[in-house]
Amino acid sequence: MKTHNSFDEQYVFAGKAKTWSLIAIVVGVITIALGFLTDTERTFANLLLMGYYFTCVCAGGVMFCAIQYAAQAGWSASILRIPQAFGKILPIAALILIIIVVSGLSMKHTITNEDGKSYVAPYLYAHWASHDLTVKGSEIYDSVIAGKSGFLNEPFFLIRMVGLLGIYSLFGWLLFKYSNNEDDFGGMKYYNKSFVVSCVFLVVFGFTVPVFAFDTIMSLEARWFSTMFGWYNLAALWVSALAVITLVIILLRKAGYLPWVTQDHLHNMGIFIFAFSIFWTYLWFAQFLLTWYANIPEESAYFYRRWEPDFKIWFWLNIVINFAAPLLVLMSRDSKRYTSTLQTICIILILGHWLDYFQMIVPGTLPQKDHWYQVITWIEPGVFIGFAGLFTFLLMSALSKFKSLIPKKHPFLEESLHHHI
Amino acid sequence: MSSTKFILGLFDDPDVMMHGIDQLQKNSVPIYDVYTPMPIHGIDDKLGIKPSRLGYAAFMFGCLGGTTIFSLVYYFMVHDWPMDIGGKPAFAVPSFIPATFEWTVLFTAFGMTATFFFSTHLFPGRTPRVMDLRATDDRFVIAIDAKGNIPHEEITNLLKEAGAVEVKHNDRKYVSYE
């Protein structure tokens, strides 16, 4: 353990962190390769899950920066470099997600539907992207999907995905560039620019994230729809991003970096995590209650599938760990200020939101199992570890390229260094 | 025997007042309380004030509100007058949750307000009890209980040296009663 006190201290990415992240990447690559040989469908579902999770966490980092600038927050100035690094690796995450989606759409296999008819379908988005679904007179013609095909068709789908992720990446890059220029030139010019860019980003992001979530995840079960789904995903994105940002700050601090980050900064992050876990539950419940209460077949089919024996335990575990854990543990002031408690909750929430995304993706894409313990195989942890390693490696490489781990000339830096609550 | 009950040191700058607190503590003069027109970071630690227990009160009020309405709804919907609504069972927990949530929030809010009024003696219509009227305007006031803290001249000099713009020897604790 060493202490750094200079603002010019750079992060050095070496040693254990680098070794373990590379090992994790290798584990991931081996899992994906073996997964493609044994259970391609499951591997694709997991790749989509982790690709989406990875992209969402990075986009959440950009959202964090943008909120701090738009609110003209002072307390967070000294930790802004961490979410900026998230924004910096967002283009890579987006590229990986696009590759997964494109290969999932183009690789095809034969499946059998409920009526016993066999047809060729892509590995991902089989519910709307199979060729004959929207062709009138074909054996598997589906009038509901045909009615949605003006929106849900491959070219438009890919244009939307590339466009949205491109826009988010551009804003993430702009926010980083302005902050970097601020370090070099000082003055209020770049802060004001960041403010404008952040406000524009938040409006764009707020309105388009539901579309992104509808496309990437909800269209897996294309006949079902929920207008809450976009906000529910935005909440999940935001909570998981906050948990990851906090965890990265805690670990960097334990490694002897970021000496200016105090318990008060972590307390604020804890408040954020606590508040938005409640918000996530609120949206989860709003979606569930209305569907459950109205009990319209086309809507409740989604929850019906998740209440079958193989998923029911996971379904309830999801709400318990993502709601009860932060509610009961993070409510008191002391636990938010106690680093190891906060760290444990961050790890629980990162796993919890993996389970949340697992709930959204897997029941609709993979065949039913008999028992709850059969739905998670060796592929799930393998792919998770691989992406966690990839994320760590990319994030730490991005951080080590920063000239300084603190925006030295941020106008509110003094306020952040003396933050006290 | 002097009739002074409280010695007040009035400062016009929060940093100078913080310095004044240091000076008093260095000379082992116990401070009764400090009144400031705005919150000052770090003053709680300096004066050794325990963290507020309002949060615990809020939690208890929330629990009370939640259990009250949940029991009431249970009594209405399951015991007293069960109704068939959309084929749901009488004890349909998910539909109880919005009301439980709202009452939890309501009881917490009202309970915290009441607790705050109770502990600060701030009831609507009651004249607030203040030691110096300008503590709500532009003066930062350190109050020292005069009883036992002698000699008063020394405390006065200490405050003056620390930068107090005015030192008052008050015969009454509060300038505004009722």
HADDOCK unambig.tbl for C-alpha pairs under 7 A between the chains (distance, minus, plus):
assign (segid A and resid 289 and name CA) (segid B and resid 94 and name CA) 6.40 0.50 0.50
assign (segid A and resid 420 and name CA) (segid B and resid 41 and name CA) 6.63 0.50 0.50
